[in-house]
Amino acid sequence: MTAPNDLGIEISRRAAQIGAEVAGPVADEVDRSARFPSEAIEALRDGSLLSVLIPTESKEPPATLGKVSEAVFELGRHCASTAMIYAMHQIQVACIVRHGRSELFREYLADVSDRQLLLASATTEAGVGGDVRTSVCTVEPAGAGRIRLEKQSPVISYGQYADAVLATARRSPDSPPNDQVLVLCRPPGLTLEATSGWDTLGFRGTCSLGFRLVAEGEEGLALSDPYAEILSQTMLPVSHILWSSVWLGLATAATDRARSFVRAEARKKPGVTPPAALRLAELMAQLQRMQEIVHGTAQRYDRECNDPDVLAGMGFAIAMNSLKVSSSTLVVDIVNRAMAICGMAGYREDSPLSLGRILRDAHGAAVMVNNDRIYGNTAQMLLIHRED
Ligand SMILES: Cc1cc2nc3c(=O)[nH]c(=O)nc-3n(C[C@H](O)[C@H](O)[C@H](O)COP(=O)(O)OP(=O)(O)OC[C@H]3O[C@@H](n4cnc5c(N)ncnc54)[C@H](O)[C@@H]3O)c2cc1C
């Protein structure tokens, strides 16, 4: 196993290598058969890349969120499902690192590092749509200092391959729907019973089946802070940054194919600029916009993530929401432009420049927490937010 501090420097280079050599070659097959990209996740495990956000003995985590964002981007260029699984795992780790202050969670994080455990998420719940700030299910006392939780989860990505699931629930049977906690559900007290399949347009390798989740364990398994705080300070900004990094990977992969197409056209008629070169120049301007929004917001998070006043501010929340709606819109725009450039070579499924999987994955961005919900949330904040 590599010394943790070497990973901070190495992480994106190693993710790029895993993307190109392990995830990329099977990405089409993973997509076609909607199967878990087990070889890529094993390679990430072998490289100790699942624990790079966990502080070491020297107190500093090996990687900043910016570094993880780069790693997610590199994976996303080759297999967006692998990149999304890695991103979703890191979101759960980030929540425990900041909000699980008890000895139980310190020990659990050490276990995640040692055994390279993979963590999944169950925030969505049947009956409340995509409103993650509302829970129907509740934490119930189970006697002898233990708790029980039962949740109908319409989507838990890679649920059957995860070592634990972080689930939202009402704090107690008497709590209102928005008084929520985030509970670590882990074996041996965790049961996941599949209730629906995952035959979707894109992100097919995330295997995001529906489950009836039943968990039992000691009382301390709920993270120390209220979910409202976990969401605003960590889960929402980290999700939007890492999801956007996946989508930037998709947009870059589409752009690379468009570039290859235009260069091949140029080689056919030396001295003549192919007509599609102008469209490629337009596409590059869009890609640059997207790169700057994603990298800039990741750097902003790294600068500001230890300032509680900034994290609690509406300006920060609006910026993190804006990143999600902008990047999820830009990725579809960029892939569409690449399709217009590549023409049939992009439209065919059997061509090296095929854009089919990339286009289908790109459409997952706007529904993965619906953009209308995010606009609605930002709109409410803008009514009272006073900063420029
Ligand atoms: C690839 C992928 C992986 C996922 N993985 C997970 C996972 O691991 N764990 C998990 O918990 N979830 C996961 N999800 C679920 C996801 O995060 C969303 O919560 C879910 O997709 C929302 O489902 P929905 O579109 O049915 O619901 P909604 O968000 O309710 O949207 C349905 C419709 O209602 C409209 N709508 C409803 N209420 C409002 C409102 N207040 N404001 C504006 N519009 C509104 C929307 O615009 C939309 O038209 C995943 C989703 C995807 C695509």
The ligand as an SDF file (V2000), in Angstrom:
LIG
                    3D

 53 58  0  0  0  0  0  0  0  0999 V2000
  -27.4370    8.1210  -11.8820 C   0  0  0  0  0  0  0  0  0  0  0  0
  -28.2350    8.3950  -10.6500 C   0  0  0  0  0  0  0  0  0  0  0  0
  -27.7890    7.8840   -9.4460 C   0  0  0  0  0  0  0  0  0  0  0  0
  -28.5250    8.1430   -8.2690 C   0  0  0  0  0  0  0  0  0  0  0  0
  -28.0640    7.6120   -7.1100 N   0  0  0  0  0  0  0  0  0  0  0  0
  -28.7520    7.8290   -5.9620 C   0  0  0  0  0  0  0  0  0  0  0  0
  -28.3070    7.2670   -4.7450 C   0  0  0  0  0  0  0  0  0  0  0  0
  -27.2870    6.5880   -4.6900 O   0  0  0  0  0  0  0  0  0  0  0  0
  -29.0310    7.5130   -3.6270 N   0  0  0  0  0  0  0  0  0  0  0  0
  -30.1500    8.2720   -3.6370 C   0  0  0  0  0  0  0  0  0  0  0  0
  -30.7390    8.4740   -2.5680 O   0  0  0  0  0  0  0  0  0  0  0  0
  -30.6170    8.8210   -4.7930 N   0  0  0  0  0  0  0  0  0  0  0  0
  -29.9410    8.6100   -5.9480 C   0  0  0  0  0  0  0  0  0  0  0  0
  -30.3990    9.1430   -7.1320 N   0  0  0  0  0  0  0  0  0  0  0  0
  -31.6790    9.8700   -7.1010 C   0  0  0  0  0  0  0  0  0  0  0  0
  -31.4990   11.3810   -7.3460 C   0  0  0  0  0  0  0  0  0  0  0  0
  -30.4890   11.9100   -6.6090 O   0  0  0  0  0  0  0  0  0  0  0  0
  -32.8060   12.1390   -7.2320 C   0  0  0  0  0  0  0  0  0  0  0  0
  -33.2110   12.3230   -5.9560 O   0  0  0  0  0  0  0  0  0  0  0  0
  -33.8820   11.4850   -7.9780 C   0  0  0  0  0  0  0  0  0  0  0  0
  -33.3790   11.2080   -9.2710 O   0  0  0  0  0  0  0  0  0  0  0  0
  -35.1110   12.3760   -8.0920 C   0  0  0  0  0  0  0  0  0  0  0  0
  -36.1360   11.5780   -8.6570 O   0  0  0  0  0  0  0  0  0  0  0  0
  -37.3680   12.1500   -9.4870 P   0  0  0  0  0  0  0  0  0  0  0  0
  -36.8990   12.7830  -10.7240 O   0  0  0  0  0  0  0  0  0  0  0  0
  -38.3190   11.0220   -9.6170 O   0  0  0  0  0  0  0  0  0  0  0  0
  -38.0540   13.1500   -8.4830 O   0  0  0  0  0  0  0  0  0  0  0  0
  -38.2620   14.7010   -8.3540 P   0  0  0  0  0  0  0  0  0  0  0  0
  -37.0330   15.4170   -7.9550 O   0  0  0  0  0  0  0  0  0  0  0  0
  -39.3840   14.8030   -7.3960 O   0  0  0  0  0  0  0  0  0  0  0  0
  -38.6600   15.2350   -9.7680 O   0  0  0  0  0  0  0  0  0  0  0  0
  -39.8320   14.8360  -10.4720 C   0  0  0  0  0  0  0  0  0  0  0  0
  -40.4890   16.0350  -11.1390 C   0  0  0  0  0  0  0  0  0  0  0  0
  -41.0990   16.8550  -10.1490 O   0  0  0  0  0  0  0  0  0  0  0  0
  -40.6810   18.2020  -10.3010 C   0  0  0  0  0  0  0  0  0  0  0  0
  -40.6460   18.7920   -8.9470 N   0  0  0  0  0  0  0  0  0  0  0  0
  -41.1220   18.1970   -7.8470 C   0  0  0  0  0  0  0  0  0  0  0  0
  -40.9960   19.0030   -6.8010 N   0  0  0  0  0  0  0  0  0  0  0  0
  -40.4230   20.1190   -7.1940 C   0  0  0  0  0  0  0  0  0  0  0  0
  -40.0330   21.3150   -6.5360 C   0  0  0  0  0  0  0  0  0  0  0  0
  -40.1980   21.5110   -5.2260 N   0  0  0  0  0  0  0  0  0  0  0  0
  -39.4490   22.2610   -7.2660 N   0  0  0  0  0  0  0  0  0  0  0  0
  -39.2880   22.0900   -8.5780 C   0  0  0  0  0  0  0  0  0  0  0  0
  -39.6370   20.9710   -9.2490 N   0  0  0  0  0  0  0  0  0  0  0  0
  -40.2120   19.9970   -8.5720 C   0  0  0  0  0  0  0  0  0  0  0  0
  -39.3370   18.0980  -10.9890 C   0  0  0  0  0  0  0  0  0  0  0  0
  -39.0370   19.2560  -11.7220 O   0  0  0  0  0  0  0  0  0  0  0  0
  -39.5820   16.9400  -11.9400 C   0  0  0  0  0  0  0  0  0  0  0  0
  -40.2650   17.3980  -13.0740 O   0  0  0  0  0  0  0  0  0  0  0  0
  -29.7010    8.9190   -8.3140 C   0  0  0  0  0  0  0  0  0  0  0  0
  -30.1420    9.4350   -9.5420 C   0  0  0  0  0  0  0  0  0  0  0  0
  -29.4240    9.1850  -10.6990 C   0  0  0  0  0  0  0  0  0  0  0  0
  -29.9070    9.7580  -11.9970 C   0  0  0  0  0  0  0  0  0  0  0  0
  1  2  1  0
  2  3  1  0
  2 52  2  0
  3  4  2  0
  4  5  1  0
  4 50  1  0
  5  6  2  0
  6  7  1  0
  6 13  1  0
  7  8  2  0
  7  9  1  0
  9 10  1  0
 10 11  2  0
 10 12  1  0
 12 13  2  0
 13 14  1  0
 14 15  1  0
 14 50  1  0
 15 16  1  0
 16 17  1  0
 16 18  1  0
 18 19  1  0
 18 20  1  0
 20 21  1  0
 20 22  1  0
 22 23  1  0
 23 24  1  0
 24 25  2  0
 24 26  1  0
 24 27  1  0
 27 28  1  0
 28 29  2  0
 28 30  1  0
 28 31  1  0
 31 32  1  0
 32 33  1  0
 33 34  1  0
 33 48  1  0
 34 35  1  0
 35 36  1  0
 35 46  1  0
 36 37  1  0
 36 45  1  0
 37 38  2  0
 38 39  1  0
 39 40  1  0
 39 45  2  0
 40 41  1  0
 40 42  2  0
 42 43  1  0
 43 44  2  0
 44 45  1  0
 46 47  1  0
 46 48  1  0
 48 49  1  0
 50 51  2  0
 51 52  1  0
 52 53  1  0
M  END
$$$$
